[in-house]
């Protein structure tokens, strides 16, 4: 089992990419007042398909990066397999994913076209001779589309279809823009974090071709559009219940900087400890606060919260230990001030 998780690199995407997508489903669940068990019934097949897509992305990336990773001395779960074995391993989640998607209706429904487009996009990103990964901005766009924007559009559009909700095109524009920008920041950060290895392996990426000040300006533009699209999506759905979670997150990052010296960065890694701005919100606080808010529609939705905690317990436990430590530090400061008076 450990070997399987090592090959698919679940630790690199499971608790980072899946929770924000599920959070959007939770938003629609609350807005439409659909109970969690109904959501679970409706979304099981699309969610499994998205997970299989994420496995495909991870496997294809490793399979096509073997030579570069060997040069750079990086770990790669595909190094121990022959070319034929790699093809078989990479093909399996694709075939299984499309079989599962076909079970839910026409393979070429407009919802499933998002799923197909996501696979095409990331295949073009990684697979020679296209290998958009080496082709500058085109690679950034392909990765952001294939790993973030198109999967979440597939997931949410399936929910709308199966729950028989009215499609609102403008909401999908805001949602797609939000996740596209989120994906752009993710791939730019990844390229920066991996830039030394890329230089050793001879892989030319966008971040190697532009200055750090310019990259910072680009990051500010991206995150501005991202936040605007996120807020527009929230406002159009009239889901102002996300505001307490956002306030809690902003307080958390302020305390994190003050007490632990952990700064926020938009894209560029820092020498000192840092976190990527909004990443912890999207993957931890956003879905959890939504699920707590969902309990206002019925206590049966507490099972949704428990289910989410079970799926992503590792990261959630780690963050809330940190929150507890910060809270104790704040209380200690307050008590000291009271004693001084």
N, C-alpha and C positions, 0 to 999 in steps of 0.2 A: 504493500500500500504506500509506504514512504517513497519507493522508487517511482510509482505512478505520479504522486504529487510533485516529486522532483522534476520529472520530465515535463509535466504540463505547467510547472512553475505557478501553482495556484496561489502561493504566498505573494506573488507579484501583482495579482489582479483581483482575487476573490474579495478581499475586504477593502479594496480601493475603488474598483469600477462598478461592482454590483449594487452596493447600498444606495448610491445616488440615483440609479435607475429605478430601484424599488421605491425610493422616496417619492418619485414622480407618480408612480402607481398609487401610493398611499394618498397623495394629494387628490387624485381623481376619486379615490374611494371615499374620502371625507366629503368632497364637494358634491358627489352624487348620493351620499348616504347609503352606500352598499356595505353590508356587514363583511367582516374579514373572511369568514368561511366561504362566502360566495366569491370573494376576490381570489381566494386560494384555489377554488374550483376552476374559475375562469382563466387564471394566469399560470397554472402549472405547466402546461405545454409550451406557451411562449417563453416562460422564464427558463425552462430547461433548454430550449433552443438557443437562447441568448448565452447561457453558460457554455453550451457546446461550441458556439461561435467564438467565445473568449478562449476556450481551449485550443481551437483551430488557430487563432491569431498567435497564441503563445508558441504552439508547436511549429507553425510555419516560420515564425521569426527565428527560432532556434535552428531549424533545419537549413535555412538559407544563410545563416550567419556562422556556420561551422568554421569555414576557412578563416574568416576575420577573427573569430573568438580564439582560435588556436594561435594565431599570430600574437594576439594581445594577452594570451594566458588567462582568458576568462573562462568561467565555468559554463558549460553548455550541455544540457541533458541529452542532446542528439549525437554527441561526439562518438559514443560507443556503438552506434548503429551503422549498418551499411546503407547505401543510397536507396536500395529497394525497400529495406525496412523503414527508412524515414518516410518514403512515399506512402507506405501502408499506414504508418502511425498518423501521419498528417491527414490522410484521406478519411480515416475512420470517423472523426467527429463531424466532418462535412457531410458525409453520406447519412449518418444517423440524424444530424440536425435537420436536413432537408426532408428526411422521411417523417420526422416528428411534425415538422411544419405542414407537410402535405396532409397529415391526419386531421388538421383543424379546418380543412376546406381546400379550395383551389390553390394550387402551388403558385399560380400567377395572379392571385388577388393583389390589390394595391398595397395591402398591409405586408404581404409576404415579399413583395418587390423591395421593400426596405431591407429585409433580411438578405435577399439575393445581392442587392447593391452593396451591403456592408462587406460581404465576402469578396465580391469583385474588387472593391476599393482596397481592402487590405492585401489581397493577392497581388494587385498591381504594385502595392507599396513594397512588398518583400521579394516577390518571385522574379528571377531573371527570365527573359532579357529586359523586362520592364523596369524592375528594381527602382521604383520611384524614390526609395529611401536615399538613393545617391543623386537625386535630381532636384535638389533644392526645395523651393516652396511647394512644388507639386507633391513632394513626399510628405510635407507637413499636412497639406490639405487631405491627402489620401488617408493618412493615419488618423487624423481627427474625425473624418467621416466614418471610417471603417470600425474604429474601436469605441467611439462615443456617440456621435450624432445619430447615425442610422440605426444602431441597435436600440437606442431609447425610443426612437420614432416607431420602430417595429413593435416594441413592447407595449407602448401606450396606445397605438392605433389598434392593436389586437384587443386591448381592454375595451376601448370604445366600441369596437365591432361586437364583441361577445356580450357586453353588458347592454348593447342596443342604445348607446348614448349618442346624442347628436354631435357630429363632427364640426368643430369650429376651426377653420383653416388658419386664422390668425394666431390661435393658441399654439398650433404646430410650428408656425414660423418663429414665435418667441422661444419655444422649447428647443427647436433645432439650433437656433442661434446661440442660445445659452450653452448647450452641450458641445457645439462646435468650438466655441471659444475655450471652454473648459478643456476640451481635447487638445487644442493648439497649445495651451499652457503646459499641459501634461507632456506632450512630445518635445517641446522646446526645453523643458526642465530635464527630461531624460537625456536629450542630446548633450546638454551642458554637463550633467552629472557623469556622462560616459565619454566626454570629449577626449580625455587622455588615452583611453583604450582605443577610440576611433582613430586617433592620430597614429598610434602604433600599428594598427591593422591596415592603415591606408584608406579608411573610409572617410570621405569628405561630406560633412553635414552643414546645414545652414548656419549653425551657431559658430562654426569655425571661420565663416566668411564675413561676419559682421562684428563690429566693435561692441564691447560690453555696454557703453552708454547708449548706443543705438538699440541694442537688445532690450535694455531697460525701458526705453521709450515705447518700443513695440509692445512690451509687456503691459505697460500702463494703458495703452490703447485697447488691447485685447480684454483686459480685466474690466475696463469701463463698459465696453459693449456687453460683456458677460453679465455683469451685475445689473445693467439696464434691462437686458432680456429676461433675467431671472425675476426682477421686480415686476416687470410687465406681465409675466406669466402668472405670478402670484396675485397681482391686482385684478387681472381679467378673470381669475378663478374666485376672486373675493375670499382668498384664504389668508386672512390677516392673523390667523392663529400661528403662523410661522414666525411672527415678530418676536414673541418671547424667546424662542430658541435662538434667533439671530442676536438678540440682546445678550443672552447668556453666553453665546460664543464670543462676542466682542469683549465682554468682561473677562472671559477666560484667557483670551490672547493678551490682554493688557496685564493680567496677573502673571501670565507665563513669562512675559518679557521682564516684568519688574522683579519677580521672585526667583525665577530660574534662568534669566538671561537668554531666553529663547525668543529670537526675533522672527517676524513674519517677512517673507519675501514673495514678490509676485511671480517671478520666474527664476532669477539668477541665484544660484547657491551662494551662501556666505561661508566665511571661514569659521565663524562662531556658530553655535547651535541655532538651527532655524527650522521653520515650518513653512510650507507653501500656503499662502493666504487663501482661505476658504476651503481648502481640502479637508481639514478636520470637520468643518461645518457640514459639508456635503455628505461625508461618509459616516458621521457619528451623530451630531446634534440635530441636523435636519430631519432624518428619518425617525429618530427617537421622539422628538417633540411632536412630530406629526402623528405618530402612533398614540402618544398620550392624549393628544387632542381628539383622535378618533374615538377614544373611550367615551367622549361626551355624547357620541351618537348611539352608544349602547355598550354596556360593560362586557358584552360578548367579544368586543374588539380587543380586550385585554390579551386574548390569545394571540392576536397579531403582534403585540409587543413582546410577549414571551417567545414567539416563534422567531422574531427578528433577533432578539438577544441570544437565542440558541445558535442561530446561523453565524453570527458575527461576534461571538463572545470574546474572542481573544483581544481584538482591538478595542472594543467597548470597555472591557475590564481594565486594560492598560490606561486608557484615557481617564476613566473615572477614578482610578487610583491617584492619578495626577491631580484631578479636580479636588479630591479629598485632601491631598497634601497642600494644595494652594489655599483651600478653605481654612485649614488648620493654621497656616501661616498668617492669614488675614486675622483670624480670631486672636492669635497670639499677639499680633501688633496692636489690636484694639485693647486687649487686657493690659498690655504694657503702658499704653497711653492713659488708661484709666488709673493705673497705679501711680503714674507720674504726677497726676493731678492731685 
